[in-house]
């Protein structure tokens, strides 16, 4: 897991590899506004944590709550057990979420043959187009 703090207002990019999730906070992440939680090591579990722990109001004894400034980025292995927590404020918590999956992990049924023609051959390949 990597937390990239916001520095100024410039847009910053992240290079993601393998199976990653990226979240860029547009709101401050605080312990009481529904911040993302991760449970370290759960990407190696054979069975997931109990479903009752997925409820936003519950917790996991080993969870890490992500507290960060608005504009920060969080990059983590998408196989980690993760969820939002309960937003106990009267304000929304906004986040931009994206996912990167390595091309060889994308099922053939999810590869789009109708990618925009303006994309070059390399971009079309990366996005799941023909070889």
CORGIFEN-V552558 format. One record per pair of residues at least 4 apart in sequence whose C-alpha atoms are under 7 Angstrom apart, sorted by the first residue. I is the first residue (numbers start at 1). GAP is how many residues later the second one is. D is the distance in whole Angstrom. If there is no record, write none. Layout:
i->{I,I}
gap->{GAP,GAP}
d->{D,D}
//
This chain:
i->{1,1,1,2,2,2,3,3,3,4,4,4,5,5,5,6,6,6,6,16,16,17,18,18,19,19,19,19,19,20,20,20,20,20,20,20,21,21,21,21,21,21,21,22,22,22,22,22,22,22,23,23,23,23,23,23,23,24,24,24,24,24,24,24,25,25,25,25,25,25,25,26,26,26,26,27,27,27,27,28,28,28,29,29,29,29,29,29,30,30,30,31,31,32,32,32,33,33,33,33,33,34,34,34,34,34,35,35,35,35,35,36,36,36,36,36,37,37,37,37,37,37,37,37,38,38,38,38,38,38,38,39,39,39,39,39,39,40,40,42,42,43,43,43,49,53,53,53,54,54,56,56,56,57,57,68,101,101,102,103,103,106,107,111,111,112,112,113,115,115,119,119,120,121,122,123,124,124,125,125,125}
gap->{74,75,76,72,73,74,70,71,72,68,69,70,64,67,68,63,64,65,66,4,84,85,83,84,58,59,81,82,83,55,56,57,58,79,80,81,54,55,56,57,77,78,79,51,52,53,54,75,76,77,50,51,52,72,73,74,75,47,48,49,50,71,72,73,45,46,47,48,69,70,71,44,45,68,69,43,66,67,68,40,41,42,4,6,37,38,39,40,5,37,38,4,36,55,56,57,53,54,55,56,60,50,51,52,53,59,30,31,32,49,50,29,30,47,48,49,26,27,28,29,45,46,47,48,25,26,27,42,43,44,45,23,24,25,41,42,43,23,40,38,39,36,37,38,4,5,6,7,4,29,28,29,30,28,29,4,4,5,4,23,25,4,4,17,18,16,17,16,9,14,4,5,4,4,4,4,4,5,4,5,6}
d->{6,4,7,6,5,6,6,4,6,6,5,6,7,4,6,7,7,5,4,6,7,7,6,5,6,6,6,5,6,7,6,5,5,6,5,7,6,6,6,5,6,4,6,7,6,5,7,6,5,6,6,5,7,6,6,4,6,6,6,4,6,6,5,6,5,5,6,6,6,4,6,5,5,5,5,5,5,5,7,6,5,4,7,5,7,5,5,6,6,5,7,6,7,6,5,7,7,4,6,6,7,6,4,5,4,7,7,6,7,6,6,6,6,6,4,6,6,5,4,6,6,6,6,7,6,5,7,7,6,4,7,6,4,6,7,6,6,7,7,5,6,5,4,7,7,5,6,6,7,7,6,4,5,6,5,6,6,7,7,6,6,7,7,5,6,6,6,6,7,7,6,6,6,6,6,6,6,5,5,6,6}
//
